[in-house]
């Protein structure tokens, strides 16, 4: 999961980034409304965490404008504004969830996974694809009932493919799902992750669509050729 965090408090932001990174999420942080608009145009994200007290513009105004411009990204407001009116205003402005400061990182992570689950039309965290099952919240992967050890990047790649079932994703879209803006990415890094994912889960798990990108393979053939542990 690739998270965009808009938070102007450096201490709070660093804690969120470190905590979510430790749980396997990729997080990019910005501190202003202007930077949020710019980065949303430059990269793909799965969810936005939005503080309301931004230095250059009120977060609610930013959210309303983003929704008016067609942004469909799930948005979680993270703020100290704790009145019922504040929460109602946030939800009516287009937020999908509202979490008050101070907060527990475990709850924040759980709420993010819930937003992604709802966006994908699922009622449970577990994602099943043939004999493959993956739980984004626990980061556990099973193939035919057996645990498969995936690296953090491989998990992010698998999640992106499962979350976009039926869609062709370009190399850039997949890189946006796997890496943050500050990560140093070698030119062949994505191909290496795809290779390892195919080796562990079967060649059919990732289909190459020549000239366009990659997509999740059919469930009935995706997991049939994985290497034995």
N, C-alpha and C positions, 0 to 999 in steps of 0.2 A: 504494500500500500504506500502510495506517495502522497504525503501530507504537506500542504502549504500552511505555515503558521504565520499569522499577521499579529505580532505582539511587540510593543515598543519597549517594554521593560526587559532589559538585558538579562537580569538575574532569573526572572520567571521564564523567559524564552530559553535560556541555556538549560534550565532544569527540564523543561518539556522536551527539548530536542534530545538530550541525553537519555531521558527516561523512555521515550518512544523508540529511539534507536536501539536501546537495550531489549526492546520487545519485538525487534525485527522490522520496524517501520522506517521508511526513508522520509526525512523531514527537511524541507527548505524553509528558512525563516526570513521574513521581511518585517520592517518596522513602521511602514507608512502606507496610507491608502494608495498613493501614487505608485509605490513599488509593487503593491499588490496587483494593480491593474496591468502594469508592465509585465510582470512575470507570468500572469495568467495568459497573456497573449503569446508568450515565448515557449511555454512548456505545458505538458499535460499533468494534471493532478487528479487524485481520487477524491479528496475531501479538503475543505478549507476550515481552519480554526481561526476565528476572527475575534479580536479584542475590539471593544467599542470606543475606548478612550485613546484614539490615535492622535499624534501631534499635528497632523496636517488636515484632518477631516474627521468628522464623526463617523464611526463605524456603521451606524444604521443608514446614513446617507449613502455610503459606499455600497452597502449590501443592496439597497433599493435600486441603485443605478446598475449594478451587476446583473440583477434579476431582470430589469427592464431591457438590458442589452442581450438577454437570452442565455445567461449563465445557468446551467442546470446542475452544476457541481453541488453535492451536499455540503451544507455549511453548518458548523457548530459555533455558536457564540460563546466565548469564554470571557466573563466579565465580573466585576465587583458590583454592578448595578443590580440590586436584589429585590426591588419592589415588584409587585404583581404587574403593575403598569409597564415597567421596563421589560419584563419577560413577554408580555402580550405584544408590545411594540416590536420586539425582536422577532418573534414568530410571524407576526403579520408583515414584517418587512421582507420575509423570505427565508428566515433561518429554519433549519430542520431540527435543531436541538439547541438547548440553552443550559450552560453549566456555570455555576457560580464559583468565584474565587473566595477563599482557598478551596482546593480540590485535591482529590487523590488521583495519582497518575493511572492507577489501575482502572478507576471509573472512567477517566478520560479515554483510555485505550478501548475499554468495552463499548463506550458510546460511539467511538469512531467505527469500530467493527460493525455495530448495529446499523449505522447509517449506510455503510457500504453494502451490507446485506439487504437492506430495504431497497436501495437503489437497483440492486440486481434482481429484485423480486423474490428473494428467498426468505423463508420464515425461520430458518435455523442457520447456525454458523457453518456447519459441515457442508462441504461442496463435494458431490459425488459425480464421477465421470467414468462409467464402466466399472472396472475393478479398482479404480483409483479413488481415494477419498482424501480430502485435505481440509483441515480446520485452521483458518487464518488466525483465530484468537490464540490457540495453543501452539500453532506452527507445527502440527503433527501431520505427517504424510504416511498413508498406508497404501500398499499395492497388494491386492489379493489377500488382505488381512495382515500383511507383514509390514513392519515399520521400515520406512525408507529415510535415510539420513540425507537431508538436503541442506546446502549452505544457505546463508541469508539471501544471497543474490538469486540462487536457484529458486528459493521459495517465492521471492518477489516476482520472478519471471513466470513461475507456474500460476501464481495468483492472478497476474495480469491476463494470462491466456484464459484461465477459467472464468474470470469476471467478464471477459469479452467473448464468450462462447459464440461462435458463428461469424465473428468479425475478423477481417484481415487487419493486422496491426503492422505499421511500418517499423523499420529498425529504430527510428527516432522515437516513436511512441513507446516502444518496449524499453529503450534506454531511459526515457523519462520515468517509467514505472520502476526501474531497477536502481537508478542512480540519482543522487542529488546534484545540484548545481556545483557544489564545491568538490565533488568527487573527481579524481583524475581517472579518466577512462581510456584505456588503450584501444586502438582501432579494431582489434579482433576480439575484444572482451565479450561482447554479446554472443558471437559465434561460439566462444568457449563455453559459455553458460548453456547455450542451446545443446551443444554436444554432450555435456555432462547430464543434462536433463533427459536427453534421449537415451543415454547409456543406462541411466538409473530407472527410467520409467517406460522405456520402449521407444523405438524409432518413430512410431506413429503418434507420439504425444504432441509433437510440433510438426506442422506441415509448412513447407516452404512454398509460397506463392510467387513464382518467378516475376521479378520486376515490381512487385508490390510489397511483399513482406512475409509475415508469418501468421498462422492461425492455429487454434487448438484442433488436433486431429479427432476423427470420429471415435466415439466411446468404445465401439466394438472392436477396433483395431489398435487403439492408441497404446495399450499396455501389454501387448502380446510378445514383445521381443526384448524386454528388459533383461539386463545381465543378472545372473544369480549373485547374491551377496557372497 
